[in-house]
């Protein structure tokens, strides 16, 4: 029996009411509801079964953000997925989710509890992959940065065999800390990057000026460095996505 979007919605609703970390991790139990909270829904697009599942590390924390909203993750990544993986594929959908579902401030408690929080959330991740259809094959699992991939590979017992036995591909993380990797790749392939930017800048700008990600346009247009940084990320992701699409056959 195939999964439905309603089943995903039901699963996501469980995230907000989960108390497993508070009940099993003493450091988390000491935090208030404003210091450890569910803020960001995974991003689900397209028909089921899904073709791609992207795994982020842990969601951002916004102290004054009270509502639960869908996570954008990264506007350039949203464009790259559509442009390089889903172009012309009307029957292909994707999910971007995190290894941990609740948000908290970065720092010593976050670092000390990461392993336990990821273990507590492992069942939620497994359920998302099941609904995506990963147990039936045909779902490409992609780690955003190396850490999700490494965690799953270190903890095969936490996940069903269809996860631990899968090839988990990787793309570079979109964070500012990871930006030097994108900059260096564009610099080392400068001629190709400039041709790429000429071709894809109009498409990307149309993407962020219209539709659901149009709020990003103001930031993008604020400075040439912002615009170039987005395009450098998309340029490197195109190369990385080509590699795992080729590997998947």
C-alpha positions in Angstrom: 0.0 0.0 0.0 1.5 3.3 -1.1 1.9 6.2 1.4 -0.1 9.4 1.2 0.6 13.0 2.0 -1.8 12.8 4.9 0.4 10.2 6.5 3.3 12.6 6.3 1.2 15.3 7.9 0.1 13.0 10.7 3.8 12.0 11.3 4.9 15.7 11.3 2.1 16.5 13.9 3.7 14.0 16.2 7.0 15.9 16.2 5.5 18.9 17.9 4.1 16.8 20.8 7.1 14.5 21.3 8.6 14.6 24.8 11.2 11.8 24.4 14.2 14.0 24.7 12.8 15.8 27.8 12.0 12.4 29.3 15.3 10.7 28.6 18.1 13.3 28.4 18.7 15.1 31.8 20.3 18.2 30.2 17.2 18.7 27.9 14.8 18.1 30.8 16.3 21.1 32.5 15.5 23.4 29.6 12.3 25.4 29.3 9.8 25.1 26.4 11.3 28.3 25.0 14.9 26.9 25.1 14.1 23.5 23.4 11.1 23.5 21.0 9.8 22.2 17.7 9.8 25.1 15.2 10.4 23.8 11.7 8.5 21.3 9.7 10.4 19.3 7.1 10.0 20.5 3.5 8.0 18.1 1.4 7.3 18.6 -2.3 5.9 16.6 -5.1 4.1 13.3 -5.5 4.8 10.1 -3.7 6.7 7.9 -3.6 9.6 10.4 -3.4 12.7 10.4 -5.5 15.0 12.2 -3.1 15.4 12.6 0.7 17.9 15.2 1.9 19.2 15.0 5.5 20.1 18.1 7.4 21.9 18.1 10.7 19.7 20.0 13.2 17.2 22.9 12.8 18.0 26.6 13.5 16.9 28.1 16.7 15.0 31.4 16.8 14.2 32.5 20.4 11.3 34.9 19.5 9.8 32.7 16.8 6.6 31.2 18.3 4.9 29.6 15.4 5.6 26.2 13.8 6.5 26.8 10.1 7.9 24.9 7.2 11.7 25.0 7.0 13.2 26.6 3.8 16.6 25.1 4.6 18.3 27.0 1.8 16.8 29.0 -1.2 19.8 28.1 -3.4 19.4 24.5 -2.6 15.6 24.6 -3.3 16.5 25.9 -6.8 19.3 23.4 -7.4 17.0 20.4 -6.5 14.4 21.6 -8.9 16.8 22.6 -11.7 19.2 19.7 -11.7 17.3 16.8 -10.2 13.6 17.4 -11.0 13.7 19.3 -14.3 11.2 17.6 -16.6 10.3 14.9 -14.0 6.6 15.5 -13.1 6.4 12.3 -11.1 9.4 13.0 -8.8 9.2 14.6 -5.4 11.6 15.3 -2.5 11.8 15.7 1.2 14.3 17.9 3.2 14.4 16.9 6.9 16.8 16.9 9.8 18.4 14.3 12.0 17.0 16.1 15.0 13.6 17.8 14.8 13.6 20.2 17.7 15.6 23.5 17.9 17.9 24.7 20.6 20.8 27.2 21.0 24.2 26.0 19.8 26.7 25.6 22.6 27.9 23.2 25.2 24.5 21.6 26.0 23.7 21.2 22.3 27.0 19.6 21.6 26.8 17.3 24.7 23.3 16.0 23.9 23.6 15.7 20.1 24.2 12.0 20.0 21.3 11.3 22.4 19.0 13.6 20.6 19.7 12.0 17.2 19.1 8.6 18.7 15.8 9.8 20.2 14.8 11.1 16.8 16.0 8.1 14.8 12.5 6.5 14.8 11.0 9.7 13.3 13.7 9.7 10.6 13.1 6.0 9.8 9.3 6.6 9.5 9.9 9.5 7.1 12.1 7.3 4.9 9.5 4.5 5.0 6.7 6.9 3.9 9.1 8.2 1.2 9.3 4.7 -0.1 13.0 4.1 0.7 12.3 0.5 1.7 11.1 -0.3 -1.8 14.2 1.1 -3.5 14.3 4.0 -5.9 14.8 6.7 -3.2 18.1 8.6 -3.3 19.2 9.6 0.2 21.5 12.6 0.3 23.4 14.0 3.3 23.7 17.8 3.5 27.3 18.0 4.7 29.1 14.9 6.0 27.7 14.7 9.5 24.3 13.0 8.8 25.9 10.4 6.6 28.6 9.7 9.2 26.1 9.4 12.0 23.9 6.9 10.2 27.0 4.9 9.2 28.2 4.8 12.8 24.7 3.7 14.1 23.3 1.1 11.7 21.3 -0.5 14.5 19.2 2.6 14.9 17.9 2.3 11.4 16.3 -0.4 9.4 18.5 -2.4 7.0 17.0 -0.5 4.0 18.7 2.7 5.4 21.9 1.3 6.7 22.5 -0.7 3.5 21.7 2.2 1.2 24.4 4.3 -0.4 24.1 7.7 1.2 25.3 10.5 -1.1 26.6 13.8 0.1 26.4 17.5 -1.0 28.3 20.4 0.7 26.5 22.1 3.5 25.0 25.5 2.7 26.0 27.1 6.0 28.2 30.2 6.1 30.9 28.1 7.8 31.0 25.9 4.7 31.2 28.8 2.3 35.0 28.5 1.6 34.4 25.2 -0.1 32.0 26.8 -2.6 34.3 29.8 -3.1 37.3 27.6 -3.7 35.4 25.4 -6.2 34.2 28.4 -8.2 37.7 30.0 -8.1 39.4 26.8 -9.3 36.9 26.5 -12.1 36.5 30.2 -12.8 35.9 30.1 -16.5 33.2 27.4 -16.2 31.7 29.3 -13.2 31.4 32.5 -15.2 29.6 30.7 -18.0 27.4 29.0 -15.5 26.5 32.3 -13.8 25.6 33.9 -17.1 23.3 31.0 -17.9 21.7 30.4 -14.5 21.6 33.8 -12.9 18.4 34.9 -14.8 16.7 31.6 -13.9 17.6 31.8 -10.3 16.6 35.4 -10.0 13.3 34.6 -11.5 12.9 31.8 -9.0 13.5 34.0 -5.9 11.6 37.0 -7.2 8.4 34.9 -7.8 6.6 32.3 -5.9 7.2 30.9 -2.4 10.8 32.0 -2.0 10.4 35.7 -3.1 11.3 36.9 0.4 14.9 35.9 -0.3 15.2 38.4 -3.1 15.8 41.4 -0.8 18.8 39.7 0.8 20.2 38.5 -2.5 20.0 41.9 -4.2 21.5 43.7 -1.2 25.1 43.1 -2.3 27.1 41.5 -5.1 28.7 39.2 -2.6 25.3 37.8 -1.5 24.4 37.1 -5.1 27.7 35.6 -6.0 27.6 33.4 -2.9 24.3 31.9 -3.9 25.5 31.2 -7.4 28.7 29.6 -6.2 26.7 27.3 -4.0 24.4 26.3 -6.9 27.4 25.8 -9.1 29.1 23.3 -6.8 25.8 21.5 -6.1 25.3 21.0 -9.8 28.6 19.1 -9.9 27.8 17.1 -6.8 24.3 16.3 -7.9 25.6 15.1 -11.3 28.0 12.7 -9.5 25.3 11.0 -7.5 22.8 10.9 -10.3 25.4 9.2 -12.4 26.2 6.8 -9.5 22.4 6.0 -9.1 22.2 5.3 -12.8 
